[in-house]
Amino acid sequence: MGQKYASYDAATRAITGYYDDAISTPPQGAQFVKLTAVQYREMLDGQSTGKQPSIDADGNPALLDPPAPTGDELAELKRGERNAAITATDWIVARHQDELALGGATTLTADQYATLLAYRKTLRDLPDSAEWPNVELPAVPDFVTAM
């Protein structure tokens, strides 16, 4: 193992890459600092736990907490959760519709199907809530989790 380096963006001071001169050196013109083996390991370990590797004002490696997500980012995450909850019940709705179209018995009762449709409507309506995206998803109907 050779000397370790961390290259960083001069404007943001965020670490952009790691190098070991036994394998490759930092690119020409890059801003970089030398790292001890301990610093190198600490930076990688910290990064793997969600910390943001950076260079402090004194030129030393530092691990920073990531910034809090923006409102738009929170809304995107919540929309993903909501969409996944709807998608998770698509097959049950499709099966029920298929069973009705074939004229046979249905797995769900009429009340269960109505409850399922109401649950899905509640999920679809969540973004219209005044509290969006700081809302809890409704509980999945018990009969769905039992399937």
C-alpha positions in Angstrom: 0.0 0.0 0.0 1.2 3.5 -0.9 0.4 7.0 0.2 -3.3 7.7 0.4 -4.8 11.0 -0.9 -8.2 12.6 -1.0 -9.1 14.9 -3.8 -11.7 17.6 -3.2 -13.7 20.3 -4.8 -12.1 23.6 -4.0 -15.4 25.5 -3.9 -17.4 23.1 -1.7 -14.5 21.3 0.0 -16.4 18.0 -0.5 -14.1 15.0 -1.1 -14.5 13.8 -4.6 -12.2 10.8 -4.7 -9.6 8.7 -2.9 -6.2 7.6 -4.4 -3.4 5.3 -3.4 -0.2 6.1 -5.2 0.6 2.4 -5.4 -2.3 2.2 -7.8 -3.0 5.7 -9.2 -2.1 9.2 -8.1 -4.5 12.1 -8.0 -5.2 13.7 -11.4 -3.0 16.6 -12.4 -4.5 19.9 -11.3 -6.7 18.3 -8.6 -6.9 19.7 -5.1 -5.9 17.0 -2.7 -4.6 16.2 0.7 -2.5 13.4 2.0 -4.2 11.0 4.4 -2.7 8.6 6.9 -3.9 5.1 6.8 -6.1 5.8 9.9 -7.6 8.9 8.3 -8.3 7.0 5.1 -10.1 4.2 7.0 -12.1 6.7 9.1 -13.2 8.5 6.0 -14.4 5.4 4.3 -16.1 4.1 7.4 -17.8 7.4 8.1 -19.0 7.7 4.5 -20.5 4.2 4.7 -22.6 5.4 7.6 -24.0 8.4 5.7 -21.5 11.0 6.7 -20.2 13.4 4.0 -16.5 13.4 3.6 -15.0 16.9 3.4 -12.0 19.0 4.0 -12.2 21.5 6.9 -10.9 25.1 6.8 -7.5 23.9 8.1 -7.1 21.4 5.3 -7.9 18.3 7.4 -10.3 15.5 6.5 -13.6 15.8 8.3 -16.9 13.9 8.3 -20.0 16.1 8.2 -23.6 15.2 8.9 -25.6 15.3 5.6 -27.9 18.3 5.2 -31.5 17.8 6.2 -33.7 16.9 3.2 -35.6 19.7 1.5 -39.3 19.8 1.4 -39.3 18.7 -2.2 -37.0 15.7 -1.3 -39.3 14.7 1.6 -42.3 14.9 -0.7 -40.5 12.7 -3.3 -39.6 10.1 -0.7 -43.2 10.1 0.7 -44.6 9.9 -2.8 -42.4 6.8 -3.4 -43.7 5.2 -0.2 -47.3 6.0 -1.2 -46.8 4.7 -4.7 -45.3 1.5 -3.4 -48.2 0.9 -1.1 -50.6 1.3 -4.0 -48.6 -1.0 -6.2 -48.5 -3.6 -3.4 -52.3 -4.0 -3.7 -52.6 -3.8 -7.5 -52.6 -7.6 -7.8 -55.5 -8.0 -5.4 -57.6 -5.5 -7.3 -56.7 -7.1 -10.6 -57.5 -10.6 -9.2 -60.9 -9.4 -7.9 -61.8 -7.8 -11.2 -60.7 -10.9 -13.1 -62.8 -13.1 -10.8 -65.9 -10.9 -11.4 -65.3 -10.8 -15.2 -65.2 -14.6 -15.2 -68.4 -14.8 -13.3 -67.1 -17.0 -10.6 -66.7 -16.6 -6.9 -64.4 -13.8 -5.6 -61.7 -14.2 -3.0 -62.7 -10.8 -1.5 -66.1 -10.1 -0.1 -67.8 -7.0 -1.4 -67.1 -5.2 1.9 -63.4 -6.2 1.7 -63.2 -4.9 -1.8 -64.8 -1.6 -0.9 -62.4 -1.3 2.1 -59.5 -2.0 -0.3 -60.7 0.7 -2.8 -61.1 3.2 0.1 -57.6 2.5 1.3 -56.1 3.0 -2.1 -58.2 6.3 -2.5 -56.9 7.5 0.8 -53.3 6.8 -0.4 -53.9 8.6 -3.7 -55.4 11.6 -1.9 -52.5 12.0 0.6 -50.6 14.6 -1.4 -53.7 16.9 -1.2 -53.4 16.9 2.6 -52.4 20.2 4.2 -49.7 18.2 6.2 -48.1 16.6 3.1 -45.5 15.3 3.1 -45.4 15.0 6.9 -48.1 12.4 7.0 -48.3 8.8 8.0 -49.6 6.2 5.5 -52.8 4.6 6.5 -52.6 1.1 7.9 -53.0 -1.7 5.3 -56.3 -3.5 5.8 -55.8 -6.7 7.9 -57.3 -9.0 5.3 -54.6 -7.8 2.8 -51.7 -8.6 5.1 -53.2 -12.1 5.8 -53.1 -13.0 2.1 
